[in-house]
Amino acid sequence: MDKYKKKVFDTIKKFKLVQKNDKIFIALSGGKDSASTAYMISEYVKEKNIDCELYAFYINLNLPEFNEIEKIIKKQSEVLKIPLIICNISKYGINMKKLLKLSRPICSSCGVIKRYLMNKIPKEEGATKVATGHHADDFIVFFIKNILSKNFFWISKFTPLISGDKKRVARIRPLFCVGGEENKKFCDSIDFPYSDKIVCPYSKFRADKNKWHNTITEISKWQKDFRRRITLGISELAELIPGGEETLKECKICGEPTNKEICAFCRIKEAQKNL
């Protein structure tokens, strides 16, 4: 898997995703993609002898369907010998079962909760960056869908690094140039623990996502180095598109960054109280 390692390491180096004195929170889900992210960052730090701190980070949604996931994540952090921080959403007054009763789609609510906690907790712990398992297939699909919907603003965010500020922790995506299929082969080749049975029972987009990813895999069979070439092209295009950053203010309730008076997380919590 030398080619795989080189592509990931080249991405980390080119975009300066891991640097001296960094404190990086690696978001784990128990799946192959976040597992690959954690392993490759850990290996990069060791090989390049970088003086920085790494932490595994897991958001427990308190769903019985995911009971086994936490065990896998604990095993992953043990293998990598990095400390694990677990956040249970119940601590923040969120009940996923209640959210199913809201008019807001559950996937939307779940996304809000994860994004909120993936910024709030690392920020409170002094993290400089949060690493996620988003990979080339994800970015290619996001890019095409945003073009189709003429939502050009988001293209500016299709890069391996989204810079942070005082309110938001920087995000890094080391797997920007490799696909999900490659991540699976890599984890299998080194016998690294992960679960391939992580399927949210409430997701309505799984089949659609698989169709897109399968199409990308088919193209990659006859178009040499397709994933790496198109994602790097997208990242260069992203630099040419104005971000049009919104002016953020503090949520009146929790103080976290938002473009409204009350952030989406707090609005969801409030709506939940009436159930």
SEKE-617469 format. One record per residue (C-alpha): residue in one letter; residue number from 1; x negated, y negated, z negated. Coordinates in pm, whole numbers, plus 50000, padded with zeros to 5 digits. Last residue first. Layout:
# residues N
KEVO  res    n      X      Y      Z
KEVO    A  NUM      X      Y      Z
...
# end
This chain:
# residues 275
KEVO  res    n      X      Y      Z
KEVO    L  275  54221  48314  47702
KEVO    N  274  54198  47945  47611
KEVO    K  273  53848  47973  47471
KEVO    Q  272  53717  48108  47802
KEVO    A  271  53794  47781  47975
KEVO    E  270  53564  47601  47730
KEVO    K  269  53279  47845  47787
KEVO    I  268  53320  47811  48164
KEVO    R  267  53313  47433  48137
KEVO    C  266  53001  47458  47921
KEVO    F  265  52821  47662  48187
KEVO    A  264  52941  47437  48470
KEVO    C  263  52784  47129  48308
KEVO    I  262  52990  46847  48158
KEVO    E  261  52959  46489  48287
KEVO    K  260  52861  46614  48632
KEVO    N  259  52534  46648  48822
KEVO    T  258  52389  46869  48548
KEVO    P  257  52074  46905  48338
KEVO    E  256  52116  47058  47989
KEVO    G  255  52223  46841  47696
KEVO    C  254  52469  47095  47557
KEVO    I  253  52798  46902  47531
KEVO    K  252  52759  46575  47719
KEVO    C  251  52553  46751  47987
KEVO    E  250  52241  46547  48059
KEVO    K  249  52200  46372  48391
KEVO    L  248  52084  46480  48732
KEVO    T  247  52044  46260  49037
KEVO    E  246  52084  46494  49330
KEVO    E  245  51787  46580  49545
KEVO    G  244  51832  46507  49914
KEVO    G  243  51580  46774  49997
KEVO    P  242  51469  46615  50320
KEVO    I  241  51397  46882  50585
KEVO    L  240  51043  46899  50721
KEVO    E  239  50905  47105  50432
KEVO    A  238  51189  47355  50473
KEVO    L  237  51081  47412  50834
KEVO    E  236  50740  47527  50711
KEVO    S  235  50909  47761  50461
KEVO    I  234  51136  47897  50737
KEVO    G  233  50836  47974  50957
KEVO    L  232  50668  48152  50667
KEVO    T  231  50988  48351  50620
KEVO    I  230  51007  48433  50993
KEVO    R  229  50648  48553  51025
KEVO    R  228  50644  48757  50706
KEVO    R  227  50971  48936  50778
KEVO    F  226  50901  49009  51145
KEVO    D  225  50550  49155  51110
KEVO    K  224  50590  49327  51447
KEVO    Q  223  50934  49307  51605
KEVO    W  222  51038  49665  51694
KEVO    K  221  51096  49823  51352
KEVO    S  220  51139  49488  51178
KEVO    I  219  51461  49429  51373
KEVO    E  218  51608  49746  51221
KEVO    T  217  51508  49641  50868
KEVO    I  216  51668  49300  50921
KEVO    T  215  51991  49469  51031
KEVO    N  214  51986  49693  50724
KEVO    H  213  51948  49386  50501
KEVO    W  212  52248  49213  50661
KEVO    K  211  52467  49522  50638
KEVO    N  210  52359  49580  50276
KEVO    K  209  52460  49227  50179
KEVO    D  208  52807  49269  50330
KEVO    A  207  52858  49599  50146
KEVO    R  206  52749  49444  49814
KEVO    F  205  52960  49129  49841
KEVO    K  204  53262  49205  49624
KEVO    S  203  53071  49251  49299
KEVO    Y  202  53277  49355  48996
KEVO    P  201  53135  49704  48943
KEVO    C  200  52780  49561  48955
KEVO    V  199  52557  49818  49119
KEVO    I  198  52223  49894  48957
KEVO    K  197  52170  50257  49058
KEVO    D  196  51821  50226  49202
KEVO    S  195  51671  50190  48855
KEVO    Y  194  51306  50112  48798
KEVO    P  193  50995  50277  48656
KEVO    F  192  50667  50250  48850
KEVO    D  191  50564  50575  49019
KEVO    I  190  50282  50400  49207
KEVO    S  189  50410  50493  49553
KEVO    D  188  50774  50471  49444
KEVO    C  187  50733  50110  49331
KEVO    F  186  50567  50021  49663
KEVO    K  185  50820  50202  49879
KEVO    K  184  51104  50025  49699
KEVO    N  183  50941  49684  49738
KEVO    E  182  50883  49748  50109
KEVO    E  181  51253  49827  50160
KEVO    G  180  51346  49509  49975
KEVO    G  179  51139  49294  50206
KEVO    V  178  50801  49121  50183
KEVO    C  177  50706  48760  50264
KEVO    F  176  50875  48574  49975
KEVO    L  175  50792  48846  49722
KEVO    P  174  50600  48602  49499
KEVO    R  173  50910  48385  49442
KEVO    I  172  50830  48106  49193
KEVO    R  171  51066  47871  49010
KEVO    A  170  50957  47557  48821
KEVO    V  169  51134  47488  48491
KEVO    R  168  51402  47220  48501
KEVO    K  167  51463  46919  48279
KEVO    K  166  51110  46780  48242
KEVO    D  165  51031  46864  48605
KEVO    G  164  51001  47176  48818
KEVO    S  163  50873  47252  49164
KEVO    I  162  51044  47516  49373
KEVO    L  161  50778  47756  49496
KEVO    P  160  50802  48041  49747
KEVO    T  159  51011  47817  49975
KEVO    F  158  51371  47813  50095
KEVO    K  157  51477  47511  49887
KEVO    S  156  51474  47264  50177
KEVO    I  155  51710  47499  50360
KEVO    W  154  51973  47415  50098
KEVO    F  153  52050  47076  50254
KEVO    F  152  52130  47230  50594
KEVO    N  151  52474  47362  50497
KEVO    K  150  52595  47389  50854
KEVO    S  149  52796  47700  50757
KEVO    L  148  52621  47914  51019
KEVO    I  147  52284  47758  50935
KEVO    N  146  52341  47828  50565
KEVO    K  145  52430  48189  50643
KEVO    I  144  52117  48233  50855
KEVO    F  143  51888  48091  50586
KEVO    F  142  52046  48287  50302
KEVO    V  141  52008  48608  50507
KEVO    I  140  51641  48538  50584
KEVO    F  139  51578  48441  50223
KEVO    D  138  51730  48758  50080
KEVO    D  137  51545  48981  50328
KEVO    A  136  51216  48810  50240
KEVO    H  135  51243  48871  49866
KEVO    H  134  51404  48725  49554
KEVO    G  133  51252  48903  49254
KEVO    T  132  51224  48598  49029
KEVO    A  131  50938  48422  48853
KEVO    V  130  51008  48140  48605
KEVO    K  129  50736  47878  48563
KEVO    T  128  50576  47644  48307
KEVO    A  127  50734  47814  48006
KEVO    G  126  50743  47624  47676
KEVO    E  125  50985  47854  47494
KEVO    E  124  51269  47601  47514
KEVO    K  123  51213  47575  47890
KEVO    P  122  51212  47955  47925
KEVO    I  121  51547  47967  47739
KEVO    K  120  51727  47684  47921
KEVO    N  119  51622  47761  48279
KEVO    M  118  51703  48129  48314
KEVO    L  117  51994  48071  48075
KEVO    Y  116  52167  47826  48310
KEVO    R  115  52087  48019  48627
KEVO    K  114  52222  48340  48472
KEVO    I  113  52541  48181  48342
KEVO    V  112  52617  47998  48667
KEVO    G  111  52560  48314  48871
KEVO    C  110  52790  48515  48644
KEVO    S  109  53064  48254  48680
KEVO    S  108  53035  48258  49061
KEVO    C  107  53032  48638  49073
KEVO    I  106  53341  48643  48848
KEVO    P  105  53541  48426  49088
KEVO    R  104  53697  48126  48902
KEVO    S  103  54063  48188  48825
KEVO    L  102  53955  48321  48487
KEVO    K  101  54059  48666  48367
KEVO    L  100  53730  48831  48463
KEVO    L   99  53557  48576  48242
KEVO    K   98  53712  48742  47939
KEVO    K   97  53529  49067  48014
KEVO    M   96  53205  48874  48056
KEVO    N   95  53221  48730  47704
KEVO    I   94  53002  48423  47657
KEVO    G   93  52950  48251  47322
KEVO    Y   92  52579  48180  47362
KEVO    K   91  52466  48466  47138
KEVO    S   90  52708  48687  47331
KEVO    I   89  52488  48627  47636
KEVO    N   88  52217  48852  47494
KEVO    C   87  51872  48718  47579
KEVO    I   86  51585  48965  47569
KEVO    I   85  51222  48852  47557
KEVO    L   84  50963  49117  47644
KEVO    P   83  50591  49094  47575
KEVO    I   82  50350  49218  47846
KEVO    K   81  50172  49552  47842
KEVO    L   80  50260  49632  48204
KEVO    V   79  50374  49983  48113
KEVO    E   78  50548  49852  47799
KEVO    S   77  50723  49577  47996
KEVO    Q   76  50857  49832  48243
KEVO    K   75  50969  50068  47964
KEVO    K   74  51162  49790  47795
KEVO    I   73  51322  49709  48129
KEVO    I   72  51429  50070  48176
KEVO    K   71  51587  50082  47830
KEVO    E   70  51768  49752  47897
KEVO    I   69  51916  49898  48214
KEVO    E   68  52078  50195  48044
KEVO    N   67  52367  49994  47901
KEVO    F   66  52444  49826  48234
KEVO    E   65  52793  49966  48296
KEVO    P   64  52879  49886  47933
KEVO    L   63  52855  49513  48014
KEVO    N   62  52689  49292  47756
KEVO    L   61  52537  49060  48016
KEVO    N   60  52184  49115  47884
KEVO    I   59  51953  48850  48032
KEVO    Y   58  51599  48989  48055
KEVO    F   57  51262  48814  48043
KEVO    A   56  50916  48969  48073
KEVO    Y   55  50647  48731  47952
KEVO    L   54  50310  48640  48105
KEVO    E   53  50056  48397  47962
KEVO    C   52  49763  48248  48154
KEVO    D   51  49384  48266  48185
KEVO    I   50  49339  48404  48535
KEVO    N   49  49093  48690  48582
KEVO    K   48  49163  48714  48957
KEVO    E   47  49221  49090  48937
KEVO    K   46  49403  49077  48604
KEVO    V   45  49630  48784  48693
KEVO    Y   44  49703  48933  49035
KEVO    E   43  49786  49271  48882
KEVO    S   42  50035  49116  48637
KEVO    I   41  50192  48909  48914
KEVO    M   40  50218  49220  49131
KEVO    Y   39  50376  49435  48859
KEVO    A   38  50631  49177  48751
KEVO    T   37  50741  49098  49105
KEVO    S   36  50760  49465  49202
KEVO    A   35  50984  49535  48901
KEVO    S   34  51198  49231  48993
KEVO    D   33  51251  49388  49334
KEVO    K   32  51285  49753  49234
KEVO    G   31  51567  49706  48984
KEVO    G   30  51575  49674  48604
KEVO    S   29  51695  49314  48623
KEVO    L   28  51376  49137  48516
KEVO    A   27  51304  48764  48518
KEVO    I   26  50931  48703  48482
KEVO    F   25  50864  48412  48243
KEVO    I   24  50531  48251  48325
KEVO    K   23  50319  48043  48090
KEVO    D   22  50056  47888  48316
KEVO    N   21  49721  47785  48167
KEVO    K   20  49531  47872  48488
KEVO    Q   19  49746  47917  48794
KEVO    V   18  50005  48150  48944
KEVO    L   17  50228  48037  49231
KEVO    K   16  49957  47839  49406
KEVO    F   15  50141  47850  49741
KEVO    K   14  49857  48007  49936
KEVO    K   13  49734  48222  49645
KEVO    I   12  50067  48377  49545
KEVO    T   11  50164  48430  49908
KEVO    D   10  49827  48588  49992
KEVO    F    9  49863  48819  49689
KEVO    V    8  50206  48933  49809
KEVO    K    7  50093  48999  50166
KEVO    K    6  49768  49163  50051
KEVO    K    5  49948  49395  49809
KEVO    Y    4  50184  49514  50080
KEVO    K    3  49901  49570  50326
KEVO    D    2  49704  49766  50063
KEVO    M    1  50000  50000  50000
# end
